[in-house]
Amino acid sequence: MARTMAEPGSTDPRGADRLDALVERLERTAAQLRAGELSADRAGALVDDCARAAAEAGAELDRRVRAADAGGDSLAGQLALEP
């Protein structure tokens, strides 16, 4: 399922585009792996690619959380806890 809108609270549309592109890449790769028509070597390479893309997506999400948290009243470098 591809997303077309920026995440709520996102202030950087390029980051949203990047995250959307990573999600689409992961979805395409997952579909290829599920099809079961790949050689073992190609499937292994795609799994490695998925791991890299997932790490990039996680880093982007972490960046967004930290950027959103920086605008709050919490101590520098610490994430705010919900009451």
ABEGO torsion letter per residue (X at the ends): XBBABBBBGBABAAAAAAAAAAAAAAAAAAAAAAAGABBAAAAAAAAAAAAAAAAAAAAAAAAAAAAAAAABABBBGBBBBBX
